[in-house]
Amino acid sequence: MIKHIVMMRLKESAHGKSKSENAQLIKEKLEALNNKIPGLNKLEIGIDFSKGNDSGDIALYSEFSSKEALAEYQKHPEHTAIVPFIKEAREEGSVVDYII
């Protein structure tokens, strides 16, 4: 099994919306991918409430059946349709992929 974890900091505003509005929209758009992409076993989004200096705004946690399933997710049309929205709203991000 593969775990794919992404943490993002968002811009104060993008798409004519606030950071918190965009965080909620990103959460909804990404969680809508559950049960739509083969090999994606679980995907959840957490929105940070602590607002600390070192905090990200959004954490994505997902599980895939294999490295190949993760690669397919990355290029799946349902996922790639969301990517431009996220990139416009994101200030910075980091990713960790690992095998368990």
C-alpha positions as CSV (number, residue, x, y, z in Angstrom):
1,M,0.0,0.0,0.0
2,I,1.1,3.5,-0.8
3,K,0.4,6.6,1.4
4,H,0.4,10.0,-0.3
5,I,0.4,13.0,2.0
6,V,0.3,16.6,0.9
7,M,0.4,19.7,3.0
8,M,-0.4,23.1,1.5
9,R,-0.4,26.7,2.5
10,L,-2.9,28.8,0.6
11,K,-2.8,32.4,-0.6
12,E,-4.8,34.9,1.4
13,S,-7.1,35.2,-1.6
14,A,-7.5,33.6,-5.0
15,H,-10.4,33.0,-7.4
16,G,-12.1,36.1,-5.7
17,K,-12.4,34.1,-2.5
18,S,-10.8,34.0,0.9
19,K,-8.3,31.5,2.1
20,S,-10.9,29.7,4.2
21,E,-13.4,29.6,1.3
22,N,-10.8,28.1,-1.0
23,A,-9.8,25.6,1.6
24,Q,-13.4,24.4,1.8
25,L,-13.7,24.3,-2.0
26,I,-10.5,22.3,-2.3
27,K,-11.7,19.9,0.4
28,E,-15.0,19.3,-1.4
29,K,-13.4,18.9,-4.9
30,L,-10.7,16.5,-3.7
31,E,-13.0,14.4,-1.4
32,A,-15.4,14.0,-4.4
33,L,-12.7,11.8,-6.0
34,N,-13.4,9.0,-3.5
35,N,-14.8,6.0,-5.3
36,K,-14.1,7.5,-8.8
37,I,-10.4,6.5,-9.4
38,P,-9.3,2.9,-9.5
39,G,-6.7,2.1,-6.9
40,L,-7.5,5.1,-4.7
41,N,-8.6,3.4,-1.5
42,K,-9.1,6.5,0.7
43,L,-8.7,10.2,0.4
44,E,-9.4,12.7,3.1
45,I,-8.7,16.4,3.6
46,G,-8.1,18.2,6.9
47,I,-8.4,22.0,7.2
48,D,-6.1,23.3,10.0
49,F,-7.7,25.0,12.9
50,S,-4.5,25.8,14.9
51,K,-3.3,28.6,12.7
52,G,0.2,28.3,14.1
53,N,3.3,29.9,12.5
54,D,4.4,26.4,11.2
55,S,0.9,25.2,10.2
56,G,-0.2,24.4,6.8
57,D,-3.8,25.3,5.8
58,I,-4.7,21.9,4.3
59,A,-3.5,18.3,4.7
60,L,-4.4,15.7,2.2
61,Y,-4.1,12.1,3.3
62,S,-4.6,9.3,0.8
63,E,-4.0,5.6,0.4
64,F,-3.4,3.8,-2.9
65,S,-3.1,0.1,-3.7
66,S,0.2,0.5,-5.5
67,K,2.7,3.0,-7.0
68,E,1.1,2.4,-10.3
69,A,-2.3,3.4,-8.9
70,L,-0.8,6.6,-7.5
71,A,0.7,7.4,-10.9
72,E,-2.7,6.8,-12.6
73,Y,-4.4,9.1,-10.0
74,Q,-2.0,11.9,-10.9
75,K,-3.0,11.8,-14.6
76,H,-6.7,10.8,-14.1
77,P,-9.0,13.3,-15.8
78,E,-11.1,13.8,-12.6
79,H,-7.9,14.7,-10.7
80,T,-6.3,16.8,-13.4
81,A,-9.5,18.9,-13.7
82,I,-9.0,20.1,-10.1
83,V,-5.3,20.8,-10.3
84,P,-5.5,24.3,-11.9
85,F,-7.9,25.5,-9.2
86,I,-5.5,24.2,-6.5
87,K,-2.4,25.6,-8.1
88,E,-4.0,29.1,-8.3
89,A,-5.0,29.0,-4.6
90,R,-1.8,27.4,-3.3
91,E,1.1,29.5,-1.9
92,E,3.3,26.5,-1.3
93,G,3.1,22.7,-0.8
94,S,5.0,19.6,0.1
95,V,4.5,15.9,-0.6
96,V,5.5,12.7,1.0
97,D,4.8,9.3,-0.7
98,Y,5.8,6.1,1.1
99,I,5.2,2.4,1.1
100,I,3.7,0.5,4.1
